[in-house]
Amino acid sequence: MVAVDTYPTMAEAAGALAEGSRYLGGGTIVMRAVNYGDQSFDRIVRAAQVDRGVGSDAGGIRIGAATTMADILSAPDLVFLHPVARSIGGPAIRNMATVGGNLFAENPYGDMAVALLALDAQVVMTSGQSQPIESFLADRDHARGIVGAVIVPRVDQHAFRFRKVSRVKPKGVSVMSIAANLRHGDPRVAFGNMAPVPTRARGAERALAQGVNDSSITAACAACTEGLQPADDALASAWYRAEVAPVHLKRLLLNEGAV
């Protein structure tokens, strides 16, 4: 039997977290664990007041951790993230899945986290502490507290691109996902489901640093799997992922239609 405790605010809920407890946001992760009989926790902590706000911040755009994929789709300031949110599940899932929860989603989920990694987002905890999303994802299994928000820099929507590769169209889970922020001189390319957590493709980034053209795209595709660790699962083999990653990256860089 799992006990459920509700606290007035996310900060108070964070203070109540202890060994054997999990925070419930949108429910797409925690309730799946409950339904599958996960024995690693016996207490769920909730907050009555959550942050679903989207607004300007000195560092760019602040997105509350409880903001859902449906909220993103209705936010004009986040139009560059609309294709990402739209690719995640059907209407029921988009009404539940949150930005904060997506940071903890394990493969083959977590497409929004891939996009946020390419955007160099900052992760802000309810305690006020902040860190780059790359370091947060690298150590997320040991994260303490509750994510309060993420802050993304304002971006040229034409420079940001996202591609989701799935077996089942149009809303299947990801064989892999790719996001790129092709800002001049300092591009970011991130892959999902090509390592235990969303990971930057640094070889591709180096190749694209001088601009996006035919030769740099060829070089980026040749180097894109350096340092990645694709795995075998029910969706695809590690070999298959490594083989098709350059193909899908090239299509993304050429801005061809999504799969």
Stockholm file with secondary structure:
# STOCKHOLM 1.0

chainA/1-259         MVAVDTYPTMAEAAGALAEGSRYLGGGTIVMRAVNYGDQSFDRIVRAAQVDRGVGSDAGGIRIGAATTMADILSAPDLVFLHPVARSIGGPAIRNMATVGGNLFAENPYGDMAVALLALDAQVVMTSGQSQPIESFLADRDHARGIVGAVIVPRVDQHAFRFRKVSRVKPKGVSVMSIAANLRHGDPRVAFGNMAPVPTRARGAERALAQGVNDSSITAACAACTEGLQPADDALASAWYRAEVAPVHLKRLLLNEGAV
#=GR chainA/1-259 SS CCEEEEEEEHHHHHHHCCTTEEECSSSTTHHHHHHTTCCSCSEEEEEEECCCCEEEETTEEEEETTCBHHHHHTCGGGGGGHHHHHTSSCHHHHTTCBHHHHTTCCTTCCHHHHHHHHTTCEEEETTSCEEEHHHHHHTGGGCCSCEEEEEECCCCTTTEEEEEEESSTTTCCEEEEEEEECCTTSCEEEEESSSSSCEECHHHHHHHTTCCSHHHHHHHHHHTTTTCCCCCCSSCCHHHHHHHHHHHHHHHHTTCCCC
#=GC SS_cons         CCEEEEEEEHHHHHHHCCTTEEECSSSTTHHHHHHTTCCSCSEEEEEEECCCCEEEETTEEEEETTCBHHHHHTCGGGGGGHHHHHTSSCHHHHTTCBHHHHTTCCTTCCHHHHHHHHTTCEEEETTSCEEEHHHHHHTGGGCCSCEEEEEECCCCTTTEEEEEEESSTTTCCEEEEEEEECCTTSCEEEEESSSSSCEECHHHHHHHTTCCSHHHHHHHHHHTTTTCCCCCCSSCCHHHHHHHHHHHHHHHHTTCCCC
//
